[in-house]
Amino acid sequence: MGPHTVRYAVFMALLVMPVGAVRAQVLQREAPLTHTPATLRAALEYGYPAPDLQAGQSVPLAFGLSALVPGAGQAYNNDWIKASVAAAAELSLLWAWYSWRSKGIDGRDGYQATAHVHWSPVRYALWLNDYVTYLNTLPGGIPVGAEPIVLDASLFGVDLSQPDAWTQDQQVAVHRLILEIRAVEALVYHPETGARFSHQLPFFGEQQYYELVGKYFQFAPGWDDYVFLIRDGLPTWVDSDGIFIASIDPEQTASDGSKPNVSPRFYAYAERHAEANNFLRRASRVTALFFVNHLLAAAEAAISAKLHNSRLRTRAEMGQQAPVLRLEYRF
């Protein structure tokens, strides 16, 4: 028998013998549900990946980190893109708040200094005295029984531009003057409408003091560029012939609806005051946005941490499927 014949006989024997059949089968095994040594050995034995042993994220910790510093919770979750976005939003808000608040404070200090230098309750009181006389001379006017405001001599030595340097006596004198001013304001009225003054002068240094002197036309005569005359070294609105000059009535309305007797400094001050307050209001709104940014960042970090934990749990419960090729030889 030749060598080729022997080889052929062996090959045919292998094909026909059932015990010599070669079976190949693909087995699928579920991933273990717990991380025990036995399941890890099984993973190595059958060739599929071991369960993910990464620890879950703490949802309260993620929330608290971003509530304190937006982006910190996202960094804890290893989500660096979201961390960068939250941190950038926080820095942008901080910059806007600081910028607008600084401008607002500087503007506030500026308009208060302007009022100290250019608006005088003494000048305003002198105008009120002349204004009461003017109202009582109007034909058909309403009689005003206000007593003239008495200005203490010490008031003329008060440096209104340096209120921090006032003595106790000077503070008392200014306070008393404003009380007398308010008593007269409660009695006078506007000739065109017959309406009484809607506001009274707040006490020196109050926030409303700085607002009203540049908001309502009745306070316009207190500005140093308002039109008045000087007699015996004091402002007056009555000329040498006893005639009231036109600016005695700051509320007088021109045909175009303007107030011609109101001076430019009144309007400039009002604009500066409004600008400073706008900056402060913007800064106040940004403060609210800080809270919103912290809350949103904290909520997102907590949700992401919880989703991460849910994915780990699902992977453990559902298992990972991996095909394994096993060859069996039976003889």
C-alpha distance (Angstrom), angle and dihedral (degrees) to the residues before:
residue distance angle dihedral
M1 . . .
G2 3.78 . .
P3 3.83 124.7 .
H4 3.80 93.2 -108.8
T5 3.81 90.5 54.9
V6 3.85 91.2 52.8
R7 3.79 92.8 50.1
Y8 3.79 91.2 50.5
A9 3.80 92.8 50.0
V10 3.84 92.2 51.7
F11 3.81 91.5 48.4
M12 3.83 92.7 51.0
A13 3.80 90.9 47.6
L14 3.78 91.3 55.6
L15 3.79 90.9 51.2
V16 3.74 97.7 50.2
M17 3.84 101.0 39.6
P18 3.88 108.5 93.2
V19 3.79 91.4 -156.3
G20 3.75 89.4 56.2
A21 3.81 94.4 53.2
V22 3.80 116.7 121.9
R23 3.81 114.8 -136.7
A24 3.76 123.3 -164.9
Q25 3.77 119.0 -168.9
V26 3.78 135.2 172.3
L27 3.80 112.6 -134.0
Q28 3.73 126.0 -161.6
R29 3.74 121.7 -157.7
E30 3.83 129.5 -174.3
A31 3.74 119.7 -120.7
P32 3.80 113.8 -106.8
L33 3.76 116.4 -96.5
T34 3.80 94.3 -138.8
H35 3.75 133.1 39.5
T36 3.83 98.5 -116.3
P37 3.80 125.0 147.1
A38 3.80 89.4 -111.0
T39 3.81 93.1 55.8
L40 3.77 90.9 46.6
R41 3.81 90.5 51.4
A42 3.78 88.9 48.3
A43 3.78 90.1 52.2
L44 3.78 90.5 53.1
E45 3.81 92.8 44.0
Y46 3.79 96.4 52.2
G47 3.76 96.6 36.7
Y48 3.83 103.5 -121.4
P49 3.83 124.0 126.4
A50 3.78 118.1 -82.6
P51 3.82 118.0 -112.7
D52 3.84 117.2 -82.9
L53 3.78 104.9 -94.8
Q54 3.83 95.7 -171.0
A55 3.79 110.9 131.7
G56 3.82 118.6 -117.2
Q57 3.83 123.1 -105.9
S58 3.80 122.2 -103.7
V59 3.80 106.7 -117.1
P60 3.84 95.2 -161.0
L61 3.80 90.9 48.1
A62 3.81 92.8 49.9
F63 3.82 89.7 48.6
G64 3.80 93.7 47.4
L65 3.79 95.1 47.2
S66 3.80 94.0 54.0
A67 3.80 92.0 40.1
L68 3.79 86.8 58.7
V69 3.82 98.4 37.3
P70 3.83 117.3 8.0
G71 3.80 108.5 -126.4
A72 3.80 95.5 27.2
G73 3.80 92.5 95.0
Q74 3.80 90.8 47.5
A75 3.81 89.6 51.5
Y76 3.80 88.8 50.6
N77 3.82 87.1 54.5
N78 3.84 89.3 50.0
D79 3.80 89.2 -118.1
W80 3.79 97.4 135.4
I81 3.79 97.5 170.3
K82 3.80 92.6 57.0
A83 3.80 89.7 42.1
S84 3.79 90.1 55.4
V85 3.81 92.3 48.0
A86 3.82 93.6 49.7
A87 3.80 92.7 45.5
A88 3.82 91.9 47.0
A89 3.82 90.4 51.0
E90 3.81 90.1 50.8
L91 3.79 93.1 49.2
S92 3.81 91.4 47.2
L93 3.79 91.2 51.7
L94 3.79 91.1 46.5
W95 3.79 91.4 51.5
A96 3.82 92.3 47.6
W97 3.81 92.2 47.2
Y98 3.79 93.7 48.7
S99 3.81 93.9 43.9
W100 3.79 96.2 48.1
R101 3.79 94.6 40.6
S102 3.81 91.6 50.4
K103 3.79 91.0 49.8
G104 3.80 90.8 46.8
I105 3.81 93.9 50.0
D106 3.79 92.3 45.5
G107 3.80 89.8 48.7
R108 3.80 91.9 47.7
D109 3.79 91.8 50.2
G110 3.79 88.2 47.9
Y111 3.79 98.2 51.7
Q112 3.80 91.8 43.4
A113 3.80 89.7 53.4
T114 3.82 88.8 48.5
A115 3.79 90.9 52.9
H116 3.81 91.2 49.1
V117 3.78 91.9 53.2
H118 3.81 103.1 36.1
W119 3.83 107.6 26.5
S120 3.78 119.4 66.6
P121 3.82 129.5 -171.4
V122 3.83 86.4 -158.6
R123 3.83 91.5 59.0
Y124 3.80 90.0 43.9
A125 3.82 90.7 51.9
L126 3.80 91.5 50.8
W127 3.80 89.2 51.7
L128 3.81 91.4 49.9
N129 3.80 90.0 54.9
D130 3.81 91.0 53.4
Y131 3.80 90.9 41.5
V132 3.80 92.7 56.6
T133 3.81 89.2 52.4
Y134 3.80 89.6 48.0
L135 3.82 92.9 52.2
N136 3.79 90.9 49.5
T137 3.81 90.9 55.1
L138 3.82 95.4 52.3
P139 3.81 113.7 110.7
G140 3.77 107.6 -111.5
G141 3.79 90.9 3.2
I142 3.76 124.9 148.1
P143 3.81 110.4 -99.9
V144 3.79 113.0 -115.6
G145 3.79 113.5 -152.3
A146 3.81 96.5 -168.8
E147 3.77 117.1 140.1
P148 3.82 115.0 -125.1
I149 3.78 114.8 -95.0
V150 3.80 109.5 -107.6
L151 3.79 111.3 -141.5
D152 3.76 114.4 -151.3
A153 3.79 113.3 -132.6
S154 3.79 89.7 -123.6
L155 3.80 89.7 65.7
F156 3.79 91.5 69.5
G157 3.79 89.6 60.4
V158 3.78 94.8 52.6
D159 3.80 113.5 110.6
L160 3.79 101.2 -142.5
S161 3.80 90.9 -170.2
Q162 3.82 90.9 64.2
P163 3.81 106.8 45.2
D164 3.82 91.9 157.2
A165 3.80 88.7 64.4
W166 3.82 95.4 54.3
T167 3.76 118.6 122.0
Q168 3.78 121.0 -128.5
D169 3.81 90.2 -102.2
Q170 3.80 91.4 52.4
Q171 3.81 91.9 49.8
V172 3.81 89.8 51.4
A173 3.82 91.5 47.6
V174 3.83 92.9 52.0
H175 3.79 91.1 45.9
R176 3.80 91.5 51.0
L177 3.81 91.0 47.4
I178 3.81 91.7 54.9
L179 3.80 90.3 49.6
E180 3.79 89.6 55.3
I181 3.82 90.8 46.0
R182 3.80 90.9 53.3
A183 3.79 91.5 50.4
V184 3.82 90.3 57.0
E185 3.82 93.9 42.4
A186 3.80 89.0 58.5
L187 3.84 89.9 61.8
V188 3.81 106.8 38.6
Y189 3.80 126.7 83.5
H190 3.81 143.9 -168.6
P191 3.84 112.0 -91.2
E192 3.82 94.8 -146.0
T193 3.79 96.4 53.8
G194 3.79 104.3 17.4
A195 3.82 88.3 -131.1
R196 3.78 118.2 139.8
F197 3.76 120.0 -120.3
S198 3.78 108.1 -74.5
H199 3.81 95.6 -151.7
Q200 3.76 139.5 41.0
L201 3.77 125.8 -149.1
P202 3.83 111.0 -93.1
F203 3.78 119.2 -136.1
F204 3.78 117.5 -79.9
G205 3.81 113.7 -81.8
E206 3.79 96.9 19.0
Q207 3.79 117.2 128.4
Q208 3.82 90.8 -118.0
Y209 3.80 90.4 52.7
Y210 3.81 90.6 64.7
E211 3.78 93.0 42.8
L212 3.79 100.5 48.5
V213 3.81 98.5 46.8
G214 3.80 88.5 64.7
K215 3.78 99.0 34.5
Y216 3.80 109.7 52.5
F217 3.80 123.0 52.7
Q218 3.81 93.1 -138.0
F219 3.83 87.3 74.8
A220 3.81 94.7 50.8
P221 3.86 94.2 97.2
G222 3.80 89.1 65.7
W223 3.83 91.8 69.1
D224 3.78 116.8 96.1
D225 3.83 94.7 -130.1
Y226 3.80 92.7 54.5
V227 3.82 112.1 115.3
F228 3.82 112.1 -96.8
L229 3.79 139.8 135.3
I230 3.77 128.5 -118.1
R231 3.78 120.8 -129.0
D232 3.80 123.6 168.8
G233 3.78 87.3 -6.9
L234 3.80 94.2 -58.9
P235 3.83 132.6 103.3
T236 3.80 115.5 -102.5
W237 3.79 137.3 171.3
V238 3.81 95.6 -152.6
D239 3.78 119.9 86.0
S240 3.78 126.0 -140.2
D241 3.83 90.7 -88.6
G242 3.79 91.9 55.8
I243 3.81 93.0 -106.1
F244 3.78 119.0 139.0
I245 3.78 112.9 -123.5
A246 3.82 118.9 -128.1
S247 3.80 94.7 -102.9
I248 3.80 91.2 65.3
D249 3.83 85.4 95.2
P250 3.82 111.3 52.4
E251 3.81 90.7 180.0
Q252 3.80 94.2 59.7
T253 3.80 108.6 130.0
A254 3.81 123.9 -143.1
S255 3.80 123.8 -142.3
D256 3.82 90.1 -96.9
G257 3.81 91.6 54.1
S258 3.81 95.3 -105.9
K259 3.79 127.5 127.8
P260 3.83 102.8 -120.9
N261 3.79 95.1 -176.5
V262 3.81 94.5 57.4
S263 3.81 111.8 99.1
P264 3.83 127.5 -127.9
R265 3.80 93.8 -113.7
F266 3.81 89.9 62.5
Y267 3.82 90.9 57.6
A268 3.81 94.3 41.6
Y269 3.78 90.3 51.5
A270 3.80 91.9 47.9
E271 3.81 90.5 51.9
R272 3.80 92.7 48.2
H273 3.79 91.2 47.4
A274 3.81 92.1 50.4
E275 3.81 92.1 48.0
A276 3.80 93.1 52.3
N277 3.79 91.8 47.2
N278 3.81 90.8 49.8
F279 3.81 90.3 56.1
L280 3.80 91.1 48.6
R281 3.81 91.5 48.6
R282 3.81 90.5 50.9
A283 3.80 90.3 51.3
S284 3.80 89.1 49.7
R285 3.81 91.0 52.6
V286 3.80 90.5 49.6
T287 3.81 88.3 55.5
A288 3.80 87.7 61.1
L289 3.81 90.0 48.3
F290 3.81 89.1 54.3
F291 3.79 88.4 61.4
V292 3.80 91.9 46.9
N293 3.81 92.6 49.4
H294 3.82 92.0 49.6
L295 3.80 91.6 47.8
L296 3.81 95.0 47.4
A297 3.80 93.1 45.6
A298 3.81 91.0 48.5
A299 3.80 92.8 48.4
E300 3.82 92.4 47.8
A301 3.81 92.1 48.9
A302 3.81 91.4 49.9
I303 3.81 92.9 47.8
S304 3.81 92.3 47.8
A305 3.80 91.3 49.6
K306 3.79 91.1 50.0
L307 3.81 92.3 48.1
H308 3.80 89.5 49.9
N309 3.80 90.4 52.9
S310 3.81 91.1 47.0
R311 3.80 90.7 53.9
L312 3.80 90.8 51.7
R313 3.81 91.1 49.4
T314 3.79 92.4 47.4
R315 3.80 91.6 49.8
A316 3.77 90.7 51.5
E317 3.81 93.9 47.0
M318 3.79 99.6 40.0
G319 3.78 95.8 39.2
Q320 3.77 131.5 -147.6
Q321 3.80 117.6 -87.1
A322 3.80 117.6 -144.7
P323 3.84 126.6 170.9
V324 3.83 116.7 -123.6
L325 3.83 123.2 -165.7
R326 3.80 113.1 -147.0
L327 3.85 124.2 -178.1
E328 3.80 119.1 -155.2
Y329 3.79 122.7 -163.9
R330 3.77 119.0 -166.7
F331 3.79 124.1 -178.4
